[in-house]
Amino acid sequence: MTGDHRETADTYAGELIRQDALRVVTCRDRFQWILQRRTRAASPAGARWEALAYCRSRAALLRLWRDNGGNPVAELDTLPDTFRPGAKEAAR
């Protein structure tokens, strides 16, 4: 996968799901998912993203996604129940 290596970058290679100002990424070290919100401030490289939550379970990620205004996204349902380092689904 190509893209930026910085988790806060708009073109971060570990992005899994994006919906409006919310997205889910795999952390750089690949041991958890991060729920992020796009900030208003943009750099010449594009929007920046700030972490809202760090999750290892899909149930927690889904709850936090909804709590932060995210609508249902089929890709969230395809994630494993718990983050498994090295799993194909975890590091798409």
Residue pairs with C-beta under 8 A, 6 or more apart in sequence:
1 13
1 14
1 92
2 13
3 9
3 11
3 12
3 13
3 14
3 15
4 10
4 11
4 12
4 13
4 45
5 12
5 13
5 28
6 12
7 14
7 25
7 27
7 28
7 34
7 36
7 49
7 51
8 36
8 48
8 49
8 50
9 45
9 46
9 48
9 49
10 38
10 45
10 46
10 47
10 48
10 49
11 45
11 46
12 25
12 49
14 25
14 26
14 27
14 28
14 30
14 91
15 23
15 24
15 25
16 23
16 24
16 25
16 26
16 33
16 75
16 79
16 92
17 23
17 24
17 73
17 75
17 76
19 70
19 71
19 73
21 37
21 38
22 35
22 36
22 37
22 38
22 65
22 68
22 69
22 70
23 35
23 36
23 38
23 49
24 33
24 34
24 35
24 36
24 61
24 65
24 76
25 33
25 34
25 36
25 49
26 32
26 33
26 34
26 90
26 91
26 92
27 33
27 34
27 54
30 85
30 86
30 90
30 91
31 56
31 83
31 85
32 54
32 55
32 56
32 83
33 54
33 55
33 56
33 61
33 79
33 83
33 90
34 51
34 53
34 54
34 55
35 51
35 52
35 53
35 54
35 55
35 61
35 64
35 65
35 68
36 49
36 50
36 51
36 52
37 49
37 50
37 52
37 68
38 47
38 48
38 49
39 47
39 48
39 49
39 50
41 48
42 48
52 64
52 68
53 60
53 61
53 64
55 61
55 64
55 83
56 82
56 83
57 81
57 82
57 83
58 76
58 79
58 80
58 81
58 82
59 81
61 76
61 79
62 76
65 73
65 76
78 89
79 89
79 90
80 87
80 89
80 90
83 90
84 90
